[in-house]
Amino acid sequence: MKKAATTLILILLLTAGYLGWVLIGSGTGFSEKMQSFEIPEGQTGKASVLEALEQKDIIKNAFVFSLLFSRIGNWNKIKPGRYEVKKGQSMISIARMLKNGSLAQYKLVINKLRTKEDLARLISKNLAPDSLSVMQFLQSNDSLERFGVDTSTVFTLIIPDTYTFYWKTPLSKIFQRLSDAKNAFWKKNERLDKAQNIHLTPEQTYILASIVEEETNYESDKYKIASVYLNRLHKSMALQACPTIKFAMKDFALTRIYEKYLSNPSPYNTYKRKGLPPGPICTPSAKTIDIVLGAPATDYLFFVAKSDFSGYSHFSSNFAEHSQYAKEYQKALDIYMARKKQNEPQH
């Protein structure tokens, strides 16, 4: 009897140890660092959930997992959506994740975007909505009206940053989050008052910042360029901003703006039309927006790239001086382009 009892105890200990190892040890069957699986809406029953887990090889032992979850959770109350499991995650951890409805969250990192297509690709790459549905949303004033923007000004909602969303977050909620972040941004650091001081709305400030963003990467020049454009706006002069021509032509690789480009009938042609374009030409950084809001008071009305191709610009308050600098730059550019052509391989 004593020997039988000892054997039974040993069996129970081994069984308990095995179950503990199964439940607490690695419960995953996939080899990647991370694996995701989705539980569709209306398919949260036991059979559907186990099928979703087994299809992606999420769990090693479906039978043990079924027993475990039946003890701690309710199959019919599992939250639909996308979940992420790490390699080596335990069955208990996976079961608790499902019980608590801990859906996977995905980062939407927004830097500089130029077109609606850029934004549509970014969203579809990181979240469930496809590019077509995003474009339809962006091109619908009915969809955008609730956020106080239209198809031209929609980018003014976007303050470049990192945003976190659930996989199947609807587009309306994605843009509501962007809108909330935009409103919070403008309420900080006296930005609304600063915009009023330069006689622009937040949206107009954003549009001007988008032009400044495309003009240079050098912060010191951004302040002066913002000053030039503000002076031109207040004097009712045409902005004559080259980046708006590139945007109008949808050719962002242009290195030289020829006279023939300036007749483009686009409302973004700031050589042909006075005032700001109808919308931003990119998503400017928060820093560039603040640069526009803090632009120094100057008498500059013109600027042109320096002939040393350093990326910096000469700034002038009169056209005669500007014209001289412009000639120097054009001469240097002609020489550079001629040399480049000579060095191109002959076909």
C-alpha positions as a printed NumPy array, in Angstrom:
array([[  0.   ,   0.   ,   0.   ],
       [  2.806,   2.363,   0.978],
       [  4.588,   1.701,  -2.324],
       [  1.358,   2.293,  -4.303],
       [  0.711,   5.535,  -2.44 ],
       [  4.244,   6.71 ,  -3.13 ],
       [  3.832,   5.87 ,  -6.806],
       [  0.523,   7.738,  -6.944],
       [  2.041,  10.805,  -5.3  ],
       [  4.927,  10.687,  -7.744],
       [  2.517,  10.473, -10.681],
       [  0.51 ,  13.398,  -9.322],
       [  3.658,  15.465,  -8.845],
       [  4.858,  14.68 , -12.339],
       [  1.442,  15.484, -13.784],
       [  1.291,  18.758, -11.848],
       [  4.808,  19.599, -12.955],
       [  3.948,  18.853, -16.564],
       [  0.782,  20.949, -16.423],
       [  2.707,  23.758, -14.756],
       [  5.337,  23.596, -17.486],
       [  2.633,  23.583, -20.18 ],
       [  0.723,  26.482, -18.636],
       [  3.547,  28.673, -17.365],
       [  6.288,  27.765, -19.835],
       [  6.35 ,  28.636, -23.512],
       [  2.901,  27.973, -24.926],
       [  3.496,  29.227, -28.454],
       [  4.146,  27.165, -31.55 ],
       [  5.421,  29.741, -34.047],
       [  9.089,  30.58 , -34.706],
       [  8.873,  34.337, -35.363],
       [  9.499,  36.923, -32.624],
       [  5.878,  38.031, -32.795],
       [  2.706,  36.637, -34.305],
       [ -0.675,  38.29 , -34.675],
       [ -4.091,  36.751, -35.054],
       [ -7.509,  38.22 , -35.6  ],
       [-10.888,  37.337, -34.151],
       [-13.538,  38.666, -36.542],
       [-16.67 ,  40.425, -35.368],
       [-19.383,  37.916, -34.487],
       [-16.96 ,  34.973, -34.329],
       [-15.963,  34.91 , -30.661],
       [-17.254,  31.435, -29.795],
       [-14.959,  28.666, -28.615],
       [-14.625,  26.916, -31.978],
       [-13.895,  30.145, -33.887],
       [-11.318,  31.37 , -31.369],
       [ -9.478,  28.047, -31.246],
       [ -9.464,  27.925, -35.049],
       [ -7.928,  31.43 , -35.188],
       [ -5.25 ,  30.362, -32.686],
       [ -4.428,  27.114, -34.457],
       [ -4.322,  28.644, -37.957],
       [ -1.434,  30.91 , -36.94 ],
       [  0.186,  28.227, -34.756],
       [ -0.275,  30.528, -31.762],
       [ -0.629,  27.741, -29.177],
       [  1.095,  24.36 , -28.923],
       [ -1.735,  22.475, -27.243],
       [ -5.3  ,  23.479, -28.151],
       [ -6.846,  20.921, -25.779],
       [ -5.011,  22.225, -22.7  ],
       [ -5.655,  25.839, -23.704],
       [ -9.365,  25.057, -24.133],
       [ -9.553,  23.607, -20.621],
       [ -7.618,  26.558, -19.195],
       [ -9.701,  29.296, -20.799],
       [-12.967,  27.556, -19.96 ],
       [-11.889,  27.837, -16.303],
       [-10.913,  31.524, -16.297],
       [-12.908,  33.183, -19.068],
       [-16.049,  33.247, -21.192],
       [-15.58 ,  32.261, -24.831],
       [-18.563,  34.317, -25.946],
       [-17.293,  37.483, -24.274],
       [-13.922,  37.611, -26.011],
       [-13.397,  41.013, -27.638],
       [-13.114,  40.814, -31.447],
       [-10.065,  42.415, -33.055],
       [ -6.364,  41.81 , -33.612],
       [ -4.108,  40.416, -30.897],
       [ -0.335,  40.048, -30.777],
       [  1.548,  37.221, -29.061],
       [  5.284,  37.144, -28.358],
       [  7.333,  34.025, -29.024],
       [  7.561,  32.014, -25.809],
       [  4.536,  33.634, -24.198],
       [  2.79 ,  31.293, -21.749],
       [ -0.7  ,  29.859, -22.221],
       [ -1.858,  31.551, -19.037],
       [ -0.632,  34.899, -20.363],
       [ -2.402,  34.35 , -23.711],
       [ -5.594,  33.281, -21.948],
       [ -5.532,  36.378, -19.717],
       [ -4.896,  38.579, -22.742],
       [ -8.054,  37.223, -24.395],
       [-10.058,  37.438, -21.183],
       [ -9.065,  41.101, -20.682],
       [ -9.565,  42.047, -24.337],
       [ -5.996,  43.37 , -24.591],
       [ -6.019,  44.158, -28.3  ],
       [ -2.76 ,  44.943, -30.089],
       [ -1.935,  48.61 , -30.568],
       [ -0.02 ,  49.917, -33.575],
       [  2.074,  53.049, -33.975],
       [  1.323,  55.506, -36.749],
       [  4.489,  57.577, -37.085],
       [  3.745,  60.727, -39.074],
       [  6.676,  62.764, -40.326],
       [  6.621,  64.961, -43.419],
       [  3.914,  63.995, -45.905],
       [  3.194,  65.854, -49.118],
       [  0.113,  64.284, -50.663],
       [ -3.082,  62.527, -49.689],
       [ -1.692,  59.437, -51.39 ],
       [  1.286,  59.533, -48.998],
       [ -1.069,  59.572, -46.005],
       [ -3.28 ,  56.833, -47.463],
       [ -0.247,  54.575, -47.963],
       [  1.001,  55.249, -44.438],
       [ -2.335,  54.431, -42.803],
       [ -2.944,  51.302, -44.91 ],
       [  0.578,  50.053, -44.159],
       [  0.108,  50.262, -40.388],
       [ -3.64 ,  49.875, -39.797],
       [ -6.618,  47.997, -41.234],
       [ -8.153,  50.641, -43.584],
       [ -6.943,  50.17 , -47.154],
       [ -5.561,  52.983, -49.331],
       [ -8.728,  53.273, -51.396],
       [-10.987,  53.788, -48.378],
       [ -8.559,  56.351, -46.921],
       [ -8.492,  58.276, -50.205],
       [-12.278,  58.23 , -50.404],
       [-12.417,  59.635, -46.874],
       [ -9.83 ,  62.337, -47.635],
       [-11.655,  63.368, -50.815],
       [-15.07 ,  63.653, -49.173],
       [-16.027,  67.03 , -47.683],
       [-18.965,  65.282, -46.019],
       [-16.532,  63.05 , -44.093],
       [-14.217,  65.936, -43.187],
       [-16.817,  68.558, -42.272],
       [-17.092,  67.409, -38.641],
       [-13.389,  68.21 , -38.145],
       [-13.691,  71.756, -39.489],
       [-11.613,  71.081, -42.614],
       [-12.198,  70.317, -46.277],
       [-10.348,  68.359, -48.95 ],
       [ -7.807,  71.182, -49.352],
       [ -7.139,  71.899, -45.676],
       [ -7.352,  68.36 , -44.25 ],
       [ -3.585,  68.221, -43.616],
       [ -3.913,  71.106, -41.136],
       [ -5.29 ,  68.447, -38.769],
       [ -1.929,  66.683, -38.718],
       [  0.765,  67.62 , -36.24 ],
       [  3.646,  65.236, -37.084],
       [  4.092,  62.879, -34.144],
       [  3.692,  59.227, -33.141],
       [  0.081,  58.127, -32.626],
       [ -1.164,  54.78 , -31.303],
       [ -4.289,  53.044, -32.588],
       [ -5.981,  49.665, -32.476],
       [ -5.709,  47.733, -35.751],
       [ -9.336,  48.22 , -36.79 ],
       [ -9.794,  51.791, -35.583],
       [-12.332,  53.409, -37.968],
       [-11.099,  56.316, -40.075],
       [-13.493,  58.678, -38.315],
       [-11.812,  57.859, -34.983],
       [ -8.318,  58.096, -36.467],
       [ -9.034,  61.605, -37.692],
       [-10.802,  62.542, -34.471],
       [ -7.606,  61.618, -32.622],
       [ -5.554,  63.751, -35.022],
       [ -8.025,  66.609, -34.605],
       [ -7.851,  66.393, -30.807],
       [ -4.044,  66.425, -30.931],
       [ -4.128,  69.452, -33.23 ],
       [ -6.452,  71.358, -30.906],
       [ -4.274,  70.513, -27.9  ],
       [ -1.18 ,  71.68 , -29.814],
       [ -2.657,  75.079, -30.617],
       [ -3.823,  75.644, -27.057],
       [ -0.273,  75.271, -25.716],
       [  2.509,  77.848, -25.498],
       [  0.239,  80.779, -26.434],
       [  0.197,  79.633, -30.059],
       [ -3.318,  80.98 , -30.716],
       [ -2.275,  84.434, -29.46 ],
       [  0.938,  84.316, -31.484],
       [ -1.01 ,  83.477, -34.649],
       [ -3.332,  86.393, -33.992],
       [ -0.311,  88.67 , -33.54 ],
       [  0.904,  87.872, -37.068],
       [ -2.654,  88.276, -38.384],
       [ -3.095,  84.637, -39.376],
       [ -5.45 ,  81.876, -38.296],
       [ -3.926,  78.6  , -37.062],
       [ -4.791,  77.028, -40.422],
       [ -3.121,  79.868, -42.361],
       [ -0.073,  79.61 , -40.104],
       [  0.109,  75.884, -40.823],
       [ -0.104,  76.482, -44.592],
       [  2.683,  79.055, -44.449],
       [  4.771,  76.729, -42.271],
       [  4.367,  73.998, -44.89 ],
       [  5.989,  76.291, -47.479],
       [  8.806,  77.258, -45.105],
       [  9.342,  73.549, -44.337],
       [  9.937,  72.841, -48.023],
       [ 12.252,  75.8  , -48.566],
       [ 15.159,  74.751, -46.354],
       [ 16.381,  72.395, -43.658],
       [ 18.336,  75.143, -41.918],
       [ 16.566,  76.501, -38.869],
       [ 18.274,  79.9  , -38.938],
       [ 17.087,  80.491, -42.516],
       [ 13.571,  79.291, -41.729],
       [ 13.052,  82.274, -39.415],
       [ 14.115,  84.71 , -42.147],
       [ 12.106,  82.953, -44.862],
       [  9.002,  83.075, -42.655],
       [  9.658,  86.792, -42.196],
       [  9.895,  87.313, -45.971],
       [  6.598,  85.572, -46.622],
       [  4.804,  87.382, -43.796],
       [  6.047,  90.711, -45.169],
       [  4.833,  89.755, -48.635],
       [  1.431,  88.704, -47.336],
       [  0.98 ,  91.944, -45.398],
       [  1.972,  93.977, -48.478],
       [ -0.405,  91.954, -50.719],
       [  2.534,  90.759, -52.815],
       [  2.566,  87.362, -54.473],
       [  4.505,  84.843, -52.388],
       [  6.311,  83.454, -55.449],
       [  7.289,  80.324, -53.523],
       [  9.031,  77.704, -55.666],
       [  7.868,  74.744, -53.503],
       [  4.272,  75.573, -54.394],
       [  5.135,  75.156, -58.081],
       [  6.603,  71.72 , -57.378],
       [  3.422,  70.833, -55.482],
       [  1.218,  72.142, -58.302],
       [  3.112,  69.978, -60.792],
       [  3.354,  67.022, -58.37 ],
       [  7.054,  66.85 , -59.201],
       [  9.04 ,  67.159, -55.978],
       [ 12.353,  66.284, -57.621],
       [ 12.535,  69.539, -59.587],
       [ 15.811,  71.341, -58.938],
       [ 15.104,  74.324, -61.177],
       [ 11.884,  76.234, -61.755],
       [ 11.734,  77.348, -65.386],
       [  9.616,  80.222, -66.685],
       [  7.292,  77.79 , -68.474],
       [  6.283,  76.251, -65.146],
       [  5.035,  79.566, -63.785],
       [  1.963,  79.607, -66.06 ],
       [  0.516,  76.518, -64.37 ],
       [ -3.17 ,  77.334, -63.651],
       [ -3.146,  75.47 , -60.332],
       [ -4.464,  77.395, -57.292],
       [ -1.165,  76.368, -55.659],
       [  0.797,  78.502, -58.141],
       [  1.824,  81.384, -55.856],
       [  3.518,  83.152, -58.759],
       [  0.195,  83.486, -60.558],
       [ -2.094,  83.897, -57.516],
       [ -1.621,  86.197, -54.543],
       [ -2.02 ,  85.073, -50.959],
       [ -1.639,  81.658, -49.444],
       [ -2.487,  78.508, -51.434],
       [ -5.779,  76.787, -50.53 ],
       [ -4.058,  74.188, -48.361],
       [ -0.701,  73.022, -47.029],
       [  1.88 ,  71.556, -49.399],
       [  3.244,  69.2  , -46.729],
       [  2.909,  68.438, -43.034],
       [  5.395,  70.822, -41.364],
       [  7.095,  69.932, -38.11 ],
       [  5.897,  71.469, -34.861],
       [  9.23 ,  73.312, -34.757],
       [  8.63 ,  74.948, -38.13 ],
       [  5.134,  76.034, -37.077],
       [  6.675,  77.646, -33.993],
       [  9.31 ,  79.31 , -36.189],
       [  6.566,  80.957, -38.25 ],
       [  4.802,  82.053, -35.067],
       [  8.072,  83.512, -33.788],
       [  9.366,  84.983, -37.044],
       [ 11.484,  88.122, -36.466],
       [ 10.399,  91.551, -37.657],
       [ 12.527,  92.358, -40.727],
       [ 12.239,  94.377, -43.906],
       [ 13.207,  91.387, -46.077],
       [ 11.085,  90.878, -49.177],
       [ 13.342,  88.597, -51.24 ],
       [ 15.662,  85.641, -50.834],
       [ 17.627,  83.365, -53.13 ],
       [ 19.946,  80.406, -52.627],
       [ 23.63 ,  81.207, -52.196],
       [ 25.861,  80.467, -55.169],
       [ 28.128,  78.237, -53.08 ],
       [ 25.291,  75.646, -52.874],
       [ 25.632,  75.563, -49.106],
       [ 21.858,  75.39 , -48.778],
       [ 21.696,  78.798, -47.14 ],
       [ 20.108,  81.877, -48.723],
       [ 20.821,  85.574, -49.265],
       [ 18.065,  87.871, -47.957],
       [ 17.318,  91.32 , -49.36 ],
       [ 14.932,  94.189, -48.757],
       [ 15.18 ,  95.602, -52.287],
       [ 14.891,  94.045, -55.709],
       [ 18.185,  95.438, -57.081],
       [ 20.237,  93.643, -54.431],
       [ 18.153,  90.495, -54.786],
       [ 18.587,  90.543, -58.556],
       [ 22.369,  90.616, -58.181],
       [ 22.361,  87.623, -55.846],
       [ 19.93 ,  85.809, -58.152],
       [ 22.245,  86.314, -61.143],
       [ 25.182,  84.916, -59.164],
       [ 23.183,  81.835, -58.245],
       [ 21.869,  81.287, -61.796],
       [ 25.412,  81.572, -63.187],
       [ 26.731,  79.029, -60.673],
       [ 23.79 ,  76.73 , -61.409],
       [ 24.375,  76.947, -65.176],
       [ 28.014,  75.936, -64.674],
       [ 27.018,  73.081, -62.373],
       [ 24.38 ,  71.764, -64.794],
       [ 26.81 ,  71.974, -67.749],
       [ 29.454,  69.986, -65.85 ],
       [ 26.882,  67.466, -64.785],
       [ 25.782,  66.99 , -68.397],
       [ 29.396,  66.503, -69.531],
       [ 29.919,  63.802, -66.919],
       [ 26.782,  61.887, -67.868],
       [ 27.511,  58.608, -69.718],
       [ 26.968,  58.793, -73.474],
       [ 24.491,  56.363, -75.025]])
